[in-house]
Structure formats: structure tokens, C-alpha cells
Amino acid sequence: MPAYREMTVALIRDRKDADAVEVAFSESARFYKVLRQNPKFEKILEHLRGAKEKKDSVRVLADFPEGDVIEDAQEVTSR
């Protein structure tokens, strides 16, 4: 079963010539990637940017538990 992690977006680096957008979270020292080829790319980016703007958490699903490729992101709806 996939496990989402609640994370806080610190930085989004979107270079138009890259095949992925890089994302950094306050809870982690590494960069994660959202691949442009992901069918949910636009929706994921929308959630990440919205969370960063609101300084709120976002639920993130990586390709595997310690992976660095973001496969999905969702707003945090309940606290």
C-alpha cells in the first residue's frame, strides 16, 4: 500500500529545459523530482505551489519509500 508523507515545501525549482521540476522540503535535505512525463504533472505542481504559497503541508507520494521521484501530491484537508 502506498504511503503518503506530510511535508512542507521549501523550494520549487522549475527550469523549462529540464525533464523534471525539483522540489525541496523542510523535512529533508535532498531534492525530489516531479517528472514532466507524469500524467498528473500539472496537478501535482498545483498542489505543491499552493502549499508553498499558503505555508501549509502537502501529502506527498514518492516512487518508493526512500525514493526521490514524486508520483502524487495532495492537499492536507484535516488537522
DABEL-V26006 format. One record per backbone hydrogen bond with DSSP energy under -0.5 kcal/mol. NH is the residue of the N-H (numbers start at 0). CO is the residue of the C=O. Records with the same first field share a line. If there is no record, write none. Layout:
BEGIN
NH = CO + CO
END
This chain:
BEGIN
3 = 1
4 = 59
6 = 4 + 57
8 = 6 + 55
9 = 23
10 = 23
12 = 21
13 = 11
14 = 12
15 = 13
17 = 14
20 = 33
21 = 12
22 = 31
23 = 10
24 = 29
25 = 7
27 = 24
31 = 22
32 = 67
33 = 20
34 = 32
35 = 18
37 = 34
40 = 37
43 = 39
44 = 40
45 = 41
46 = 42
47 = 43
48 = 44
49 = 45
50 = 46
51 = 47
52 = 48
53 = 49
54 = 50 + 51
55 = 50
57 = 6
58 = 73
59 = 4 + 57
60 = 71
61 = 59
62 = 68
66 = 63
69 = 32 + 67
70 = 60 + 68
71 = 60
73 = 58
75 = 56
76 = 74
END
